[in-house]
Structures are given as C-alpha cells and as structure tokens.
C-alpha cells in the first residue's frame, strides 16, 4: 500500500492551522488581522476528522478484517495512552502554585481528574481526542453500513451533522433551542462531527477519480474556497460567533477547504524540496504537535515576562512572532522527544520509524 503524500501535506496544514487558531484567539478582539486569520483557520478541527476517517479506512485496504476487540485494542493504545499522559500533564501544569490546596482533598481532586479524563477537559484542545475515540468505537459499524449502503449512509451522516451543527448554532445565537439539554456538551460528542469522519472513509474509494478531476480544477477550487470564506466571516461578524467551529458555515468552509487543499497537494506531492520534507515530518508528528502545542504556547507567553520583555508578543507583529515561536519551539520539542523511548507514549513517532516511512514514501511518490 503506497503512502499518499498529498494527504500528509493536508494533515501538516491542519496541524499548523490548529496552532494558528490558538495563537490568534488571544488577539481577535484587538486586531482585525487576527480576526480574519482566526476565521480562515476554522476548517482545522473538522479537516482533522476527515483525515482521521480517510487514513483509518485507507490503512485497512487489502488487509484482513480484525475482530472488534482486536481493532479497538490496536487503535486505542496509540491514542489512549498519550491522551492519559497529556491530560495528567495539563491538569498538573494548570494547578501549578496551588498543589497544596488541590491535594488537600484527594477525593475531590480524584473526582475532578476523572471528569477531565472522561470529557477531555484537561485543557481546551483535548476534547478532540474524545471525539476521535468515539469515531473509532463506531468505525466497524460505519464500515459495514458503507459497504452495503454507501450513499444512504453518507447522506444520513450529513443530515445528523447538519442538524446538530444547526441546533448548536441557533442556540449560541439565542434564536431557538431545538436540541434537548444533555449532561455532556454536544461539541464533545460524535454527533456534530459524524459526517466529516464518514466522508473521509468514503473518500478512499473516490480518490482515483478525484485525482484526474481536481488536478485540472485549481482555479475553480480556489474561487469556491474564497467565496465560502467570505460567507463564513460574514456570518461570524453578524452573529458574533467567531469563537465557534460548530455551525453550518464552517461545514461549508471545511468541505471547500478540503477540496482546495487536495488540489494544491496533488500539484505539490512530488516535490523534493526542503519544504516538502518539513511538511512530511509535521504530518507524521501531527498528533504530538497537537497535544503539546498549548503547553508550549503558555510557556512562551510566560517566558517574555521573566526575561523582561513583556511587550514582545504585543500587536500584529507580536502575534506573528508568537505563532512562529510556537511552531518552532513545538517542533523542536517534538523532534527531541522523537529520539527518546517516550515518543510513542506521548503520541509521537520515533525518529528512526518516521525517517524510514518518509524515505520509502518519497521514493514511491517520485516514481523511484
């Protein structure tokens, strides 16, 4: 099974986009540039879910079907262990300076910690792992349904996602409540995200036809993508929902972004430049980058005060510097970790394995 470098490129872009969302989120109310940049990156989380569905389905092409228990065991250990470790890291990091009070009632701390584990609330980005775990639980069922009724399953998943995205959106803008109250926030459940995962699974069987079609459609894809962004940012301004990634306009924007990036990646996938190598590496280490970048961001924000440069991150220039610093420092952290035995436990790929995979991948894509 050959590696699809175009999807590696898209995953690298998604990883950088998540970092951009969290950096620009600090500036959105004081900078128009930050607001526009933040909204332009809103495809990131649903795009990651599309890629998760695609890469999971693609990894099973031509392989024997595993039992449900074998499938769960194989997939979950790559996600659950890093998730548990990073939740612990973030919980303890966010309690810094208050350990005495936190541990004064060990039962209360234990209950709070278990809640963070179950709901992905150890920090603001960990809910994504909870969503992916739910998708993995559903994957064997979705695979069976798609094998029998692909079109109907895709349409049904779209209807579910659109209904819940619309319901959450209408509730956020205080127009109507069409969803019942629930003990778990809807954004942490699979329901508003299901279509993206199913679409990714379906894309595996469509990519050969897409490859020919979209190589010729660069300009059209770009125009449609630009129009959908204008629709999204107009909606965000009018309804003041700039902090939300769950709404129908984000659904539209994510899908146009996917096809636009896919078209661009098809044209770039055979590149042998240093930028291509960097995107390859970012893609392979994207899970650890995702998990660790918030910690690095907080440390960077605190570091400027300690070195006597509290204004370093101020303004649009400071925002750009902070984004670059976050990307570079996170990449350095992940790179160092990749040479240690802790890499796989933290969600990364050991250096030797990553180099081997990319070496084989690039040769295949170059026609070697």
N, C-alpha and C positions, 0 to 999 in steps of 0.2 A: 504494500500500500504506500503510494508516494505521498510525501508531505506537500500540502497545499500552501505555498508560501504567501499567496495573496491573502489568505485568512490570518496568517501570522502577522502580516502588516496591519490588517484591520484591528486585530487584538492589541497590537502595540499602540495604535492611535487611541483606542478606547482606554487603555491604561493611562496614557498621558492626559486624556480628557477628564478622567476622574480627578486627577491631581489638580487640573485647572479649575474644576468646579469648586473644590475645597479651598483653593487659594483665593480665587476671585470672590468667593462668598463673603470674605472679610471686607471687601471694598464695594459691594454692589450698591449700597445706599449713599456712597460718596463719590462715585465715579461712573460716568456713562460708559466709558470703555470697559470697565469691569462688568457692568450690567450686560452689555452686548456679548462680551466674551463668555460670561457665565451662561447665558441663554444659548449661545452657539454650541456649548458642550453638553446640552441636556439629553442628547442621544446616548450618552455614555453607558448608563446602567442597563437600559433595555437592549442596547447593542451587545453588551457583555452576555446577556441572557440568550440572545440569538446565537452568538458564537458558542456558548456552552451547549446548546441543543445541537448545533451543527457538528461540533468537534466530537461530542459524545457519540452521535449516530455514525459519523464517519469512521471513528475508531473501531466500530464493530462490523464494518463492511467486510464480508468474506470470512468472518470468524464464527466459530460455533457459538450457539446461544448458551449463555450461562443460566443456571438456575437463579431464581430471585435472590436467594440468600447469598450466592456467590457474587452476583452483580453488586448487591448492596455492600458486601464486605470489601470488594475490590475498589469500588468507587469512594466509599465513605472514608476509608482510612487515609486517603490523600487529602481529604478536606477537614474531617472532624478533628484530627489531632492538631493540625495547625490552628484551627479555629479555637479550640480549647486553650492552647498555649497563648494565643494572641489576646483572647478575652481576658485571661489572667493578667497578662502584661498590662493591658489598658486599664483594667479595674485597679490594679495596684498603683499604676502610674498616676491615675486621676485622683487617688487618695493621698498622694504624697503630701507630707506635712500634717496629715490627720490620721495617721495609723493608730495612735493611742485611742482616739475616740471610736474609730471604726471597729477595732478589735475588742473594745470594752464589752460589747455584747456579741459574742461569737455566733449565737443562734440567729440574730438579726442579720449579721454580716453574711452568714451562710445562706440565708433565705434570699437576700439581695443578690448574692453572687449567682445562685441557681437561676434566678429570674433573668439575669444578664445572659446566662448561657442559653436559656430556652428561647429568649426573644431577640437575641442579637443586639442587646442594648449596652454592651460593654463600652462601645464608642459609636459615634454617629454613622459609621460605614459598615459595621459588622452585620447589619440586618440582611445584607446581600447574600451572605453565606447561608443564612436560614432559608432564604428563597431558593437557592440552588439545591440545598438538601431536600427540600420539598419536591423540586422538579426531579431529582434523582429517584425519590420514592415512587413518583408517578411514571417514570420513564418506561418501565416494562409494559404498563398498561397503555400508554400513549403509542408505543411501538406497535403493539398488537392492533390497536384501533386504526392506526395509519396504514398498516398492511392490508386491512380489509376495506376501510372507507376513508381514503386519504382526503379527498375533497371535503367530505362532510365533517371530518374531524378538524380539519384546518378552519373551516367556516364556523364550527361550533366554538372552537377555542377563541376565534376572533370575536364572536358575539359575547362570550363570557368576559374577555378582557375589556372590550369596549364598554360593556355595561358597568363593570366595576370602576373603570377609569372615569367614566362619565359621572357615576354616583359619587365618587370621592371628590371630583372636581366641583360638582354642583353643591356639595356640602361645604367645601372650602370657601366658595364664593357666596355662601349663605343664600342660595336660591331655592334649594329643595333638599330634602333628605329622602332618598329612595332606597338607601341601604339600612338594614337593621343594625342596632348597636351590637357590638361584639367585644369580647374580652381581650382580643388580640387586634392590634391595629391592622387595617386592611392592607397597608403597604408592605407588611411583613408576611402576608400570605401569598400563595401562588396565584390567586385569582386575578389580580390586575396585571399579571406578567405572563400568564399561560401562553397566550398567542405567540409571543416572541420566541419562547422555547420550542413550541411546536413548529413554527415557521423555520427555525434553524434546522430541525430534524428533516422537514420536507425539502429544504434547500439541497440536501445531499444528493437527492435524485434528480435535481434540476440543474445542477451547476454546469454540466456539459453543454446543455442548450443555452444557458445564460452566457457562457464564455464567448460564444460566437456573436451573440446578440449585443452584449454590452461593451465589447471591445470597440464597436462602431458607434456607441451612443454616449461618448464622453460629454459632448456639448449639451445634449438634451438632459442627461442626468444632472449636470451642474445647474442648469436653469431651473429644473424642478426642485432641486435641493434648495436653491436660493429662495424660490417662492415660498416653499414650506417654512423656511426660517423666518421670513417676514410675517407669515401667518402666526407662527409661534410667538415671536417677540411682541407683536401687536396684541395678542391675547394676554401675554404676561403683563404688559403695561396697563391695559384696560381693566383687567380683573385683579391686578396686584398679586399674581400667583407666581412670581419669579422664582420662588424657592421650591416649587413643586416640579417633580418629574413624572407625576401621575396625572395626566389629563389628555384628552383626545388629540390636541395639537402636538403633544410630544410623541404620541403614537405615529402620527403622520410624519413628523420630522425624523423620527428614528428610522422609519422604513425608507424614506428618500435618502437619508444619510447612508444607510447600508448599501443601497444600490450605487450611490455616487462613489463611496469609498471602494466598493468592489470593482467598479470600472477603473478607478485610479490604480488600485492594487494590481489589477491584471496587466496594466501597462508597465508597472514598475517591478513586477515579481522576478524578472530575470536579471535585475541589476546586480552587479558585483561590487558596487561602491561601498565605502565605509558606512554610509547612512543605512544601506540595506542590511549590513551586518548588525548594526546597532538595533534596528527595528526587529530583526530576528531574535536578538538577545532579550530585548524588552518583552517581546511576546512570550518567550519561554518562561521568563521570570515574572510574568504579569501578576500571578496570584500573590506572591510575596511582596511585590511592589504595592499592590492594592492594600494588603494587610498592614504594611509598615509605614506607608507614606504619611498618615496622620500623626503618628508619633514623631517622625522627623520634622513635620511642619510645626508642631508645638514646640519642639526643642529649638528650632531655628528662630521662632518668634521670641522665645525667652533668651536666647543667646545674645541678641543685639543689645538687650538691656544690661547684661552682665559685662559686656565689653565696652560699654559706654557709648553706643551708637543707637539710641532708642528710635531715631527717626529714619533708620536705613530702609525700612520697608514702607515708608510713607509715600502716598501719591501713586500715580500710574507707573512711574519708573520703578518705584519700590515694589509695586505689585509684580512687574515683570521680573525684577531681580529675585523676588521671593519664589516665584514659580520656577525659575531656572535653578535656584539654590535647592529647592525641594526635590526637583527631578535629579539633579546631580548627586546630592547627598544621599537620597534614597537609592540611587543606582550604585553608589559606592558601597553603601551598607549591604545591599543585596549581593553585590559582587564578592565582597569579603566573606559573607555568610556562605556563599556557594562553594567555598573551598574548605568548609568545616563539615563535620558529621551532622551538625544541626540543621543543615539546609533543607532536607526533605521533611523534617519535623516542623519547620517553621513555614512551610508552603513553597519553598524554592526548589530549584533543580540543581543537584551537584554539578560543579563546573565541568568535570570530565564528561558526564552524560549529556549536558547541554551542547558542548562543543562537538561531540560525536554526532548528535542528532542534526545539528545545523550543517556540519560538514557533509553528511550524506544528503541532506535536504537540498543544499545548494547545488551539489553535483547533479542531482536528479533534475532540478529545475533548469540548470544550464544545458541539459542535454548531454552531460558527460557520461 
